[in-house]
Amino acid sequence: MPQAAKAWLWACALVPAIAMADWKLDQVQDFSAAQALDAASWSLETGFFRNREKQYYTPANVSVGQGFLRIEGRREAVPNAAYRSGARGWRESQRQSEYTSASLVSRRSFQYGRFEIVARGPSGAGTWPAIWLLHESAGQYGEIDVFEAVGKHPDTAFAGVHYGREPQTRQHRNGSRVVPGLEGRWHVHAVEWTPQRIAVFLDDELLFEFDPAHAAVDGTDPLRRPMQLRINLALGGTWGGDIDDSRLPARLDIASIRIWRWEPGAGTAVTPAVVPAQGPAPDLPAAPAPSEPPPVPRWGR
């Protein structure tokens, strides 16, 4: 081979191959101009649910306006539709709740992808905002926490995974970071989920990383199954702790949600999220409660 040809081949070997992106934009929910929650994309939980939390979830605690979606946690008494006299379970034994809030559940399930939520969280003891993915079926439980915060740990962001067969034997892996000014300011929460890697980011900085293969035990593979996206604001409960009523109403605001499909080598570059200008959170009028909220399946956690 001529020396010139050899030199050309050697030069080509030194040039790195152009890496194709693995993400293909699937859907965008931008609340900058929205007037209501897209009912085709989201359902709303109604009632008491997880972790002995104090709030009763209602659709009336969700509103959209002034450029964002808001979930509001309030101190207000509402009757418990699931109440049964003599019941022992905490969901059915309470005649009413002294707190309300809201929980969104995606109607679609997703298996792998990049999920990005621009959010502004509350502060104050007892507040517990969460952005998470969940799979639950007979004998399998998989959860990816993109973002959690509890008011008793100010300015601290948590992320992690939970997996296993039974609640008593579930495994938990997590990470956290203290971020001065976390509460009450806009931040970008994202997770990149593939069969080989779960990576959670806060404002483009890695917060937590986990290999889903480590959860594949005893014939289960719970972190590689389709999951629903959830966004909620809890009050109190096993982790939230005592509630400071003077800090209510508490508000979790969402500016946008972007979801990419995982398509190795066939996607497009991920563009930076549009983050609203930082500033005080304005008031929004409360949404009216529907006369008959649609039934939503109960989930354990």
N, C-alpha and C positions, 0 to 999 in steps of 0.2 A: 504494500500500500504506500502511495506517495506520502512524503512527510507532511505536505500541506493537508491531506485528508486526515491523517492521524491527529494533527493539531486541531482540526475542526471537531473531530469526534471527542477529543479530550476536553475541549472547551464546552461542548454540549453537556458532557457528563457533570461539569461543575455548576451548570445552571439548574437551580431547583425547579422541579415541575410545578406548574401553576395549580394550586389546590382549589378544587371546586367546592363551593359551599355545600353544607349538608342540610340547610334549612330552606323550605319553600313556604312563603307566606300563605296561610290558610284563611285567616279571618282577622278583621280589625273591628274593634268596638271603641269608637272615639266619642266621648261624651261632650266634646267641646260645643257641639251643635245639637245634641240629642235632647228630646223632650220627655222620653220615658224609657224604661227598661224594656229590652227586646224580649217579649214573652216567648218567642219561638226559640230563643237561645238559653233562657234561664227559667228555672222553677224556684219557688220560695218555700222554705220550711215553715211550718206552723206548729208551735207547741214547745214543750220542754224536750231536750235531746240529750246532750253528752255531759259527762264530767260533773254532774250535779251543779251545773251552772244555774245562776239565779234568774236569767232572763227568759222570757217567753217570746219565741220568735213569731213575728207577725209581718205580713206584707206591707202594713201601714208604716213601717219604719224604714222604708226605702223611698227615696225621692231622687229626681234628676233635674238639674237646672244649673245655670250660671257656669256651665263648663265641666260639670262632674256629676257622678253618681254618688249619693250619700247613704250610708247605713248609720242610723242613729240609735244609740242606747239611752233609754230614758228611765226615770223613776216614775212609774205609773202602775196602778193596779188594773189587772185584766183577769177575767175568769179563765180557768183552765178547762178547755173543752174535753180533756181526757180524764177529768176527775171522777173517781169512783169511791163512794163511801166504804171505808174499811180496807181499802187497798194498801198494800205495804210498799210497793215500788214508789220511788220518789217522784216519778213522772205522773203517776195517777193519784197519789195521796194528797197533793196540794190542791186546795179548793181554788186558789187564785195565785197569781204572781204579782210581785211588787215591782218588777222590772220588765221592760220590753226591749227588743232589738230585732235584727234581721239576719238571715242567712241565705245566700244565693248558691244554687247548685246548677251546674251546666247540664243541659238536657243531653248533650252529646257526651260520649266517652271518647277518650283519646289514648292511643298507644304510642308513646314516644313523641317528642317534639320539643320546641322551645316555647315557653310561656313567659310573657312579660307583662307586668302590671305596674302602672304608675299610680302610686297611692300616697295618701297623707293620713297618718294614724293619730289616735288620741293619746292623752296622757291622763294620769290619775290612778290611784290605787283601785284595783278591781277590774280595770279594763283589760280585755284580752282579744285584740284583733288577730285574724288568721287568714292566710292565703295558702291553700293546700290542695293536693290531689289525693283521691281515695279509691281503692279497690277493696271490696268486701264481698266474699261469697262463702259458702259452706266450707269451713276448715282453712280458709285463707284470708289474710288481712295484709294489705299493703298501703302505706301512707307516705307521701312526700310532702314535707312542710317547707314551702317556699319562703314563708315569712310568718313569724309569730312574735308577739311582744306582750309583756305583762307589766301593768303599771307599777307593781312593787319593785321592779327592776328597771328604773328609769333609763331611757336612751339605750336600750339593749335590744339588738335584733337576734332572733333565734331561727335556726333552720335545722332540718334533720329528716330521718326516716324512722318508721315503725313497721315491724313485720312479724308474722308468726301465725300460729294456728289458733290459740286461745288467748284471751286477755291476760291470763295469769302468767303466760310464758312468752309473751311478745318481747322482741328485742328492740332496743332503742339506740340510735346513734345520732348525735347532734353536734352542732357547733354554734357559737355565739360571738358577738362582737359589740363592744360599747362604742356607740357613734354619737358624740356630742351633737345635740340639735336634731336627733332622730325624730322626736315626737313633734307633731304639728307642722312638719315640713314635707315637701314632695320628694319622694325617692323612687328609684326604679328597682323593682324586685323581679328577678328572672331565674328560671331553672332551665337547663338543657338536659334532656332525658333521652338516653339511648339504651340499647341492650347492654352496653359496656360501662356506662357512666351516668351518674346523676351529679350535676354540678349546679349549685345555687349561688347566685350573685346578688350583691347589693351595690347599686350604683356602679356596675361593671367590675367590681372587685369580688374575687372568689370568697365565699363565706363558708361553704360546706361542700364536701365531695364524698361520693360513696360508689362502690361497685355493686350493681344489683345482683351479681352472681353470689355475693356473700349471703344474700337472703334466700337463695334457692336451696332449701334443706327439706329433708323428709318428704320428697316428692312434690314440694310446692315451689312456686316461683312468683311470689306475690308482687314484686317490684318490676315485673315485666308484663303485667297484664293491663288491659284498658282501664283507665281511671277517669273519674269526673272531677272537674275543677270546682273548687268551693271557695267562697269568700264570705266571711262572717265576722261579727263583732260580738263576743261573749262578755258577760259581766259576772265576776265572782267565779265560783266553782273550785274544783280541786287544785288548780294551779293559779287561777286568778286571785283567789283570796278575798279578804274583806274589801268592800266597796266604799269608796269615799263619795257619798251622795252629793257633796258640795261641788264635785267636778262634773256632774251630769247636767245636761245631756253630753254624752261622749260621741264622737263622730269619726267614722272611717270613710274617707273620700277616695274615689277612684276616678282618675282622669282618662285612662285608656287601658284597653286590654288587647294585646296582640299575640296571636298563636301561629306558630310555624309548624308544618309537618316535617318529620325527619326523613329526608331523601338524600342519602349519601351521594355526593358528587353531582347532584342534579338541581341543587337549590340556588338561591341568590344571596348576595351579601345582606347581612342584617344592618339596617340603618339605625342610627341612634334614635332613641325615644324622644318625643316632644314633651318636655317637662314644663308645666305651667310656672309662671312667676311666683316666687315665694311671697306669701302675704297672709294676713288674717283670714280665717275661714268664715265666709258670710253665712247668714241664716238662710234656710230654705223653707218654704211652706211644706207642712207635712202632707204626705199623700193620703187620700181617703182609703179607708179599709174596705176591701171588697166584701159583698154580703156573704159569699160562700167561697172561701179560699180553696183552691184546688188541693186535693190530697197529695201528699208527697211521701215517698217511702222513708221509713226511719233507718238511720245508720248508726252503728256503734263506733266508739272510738276509745 
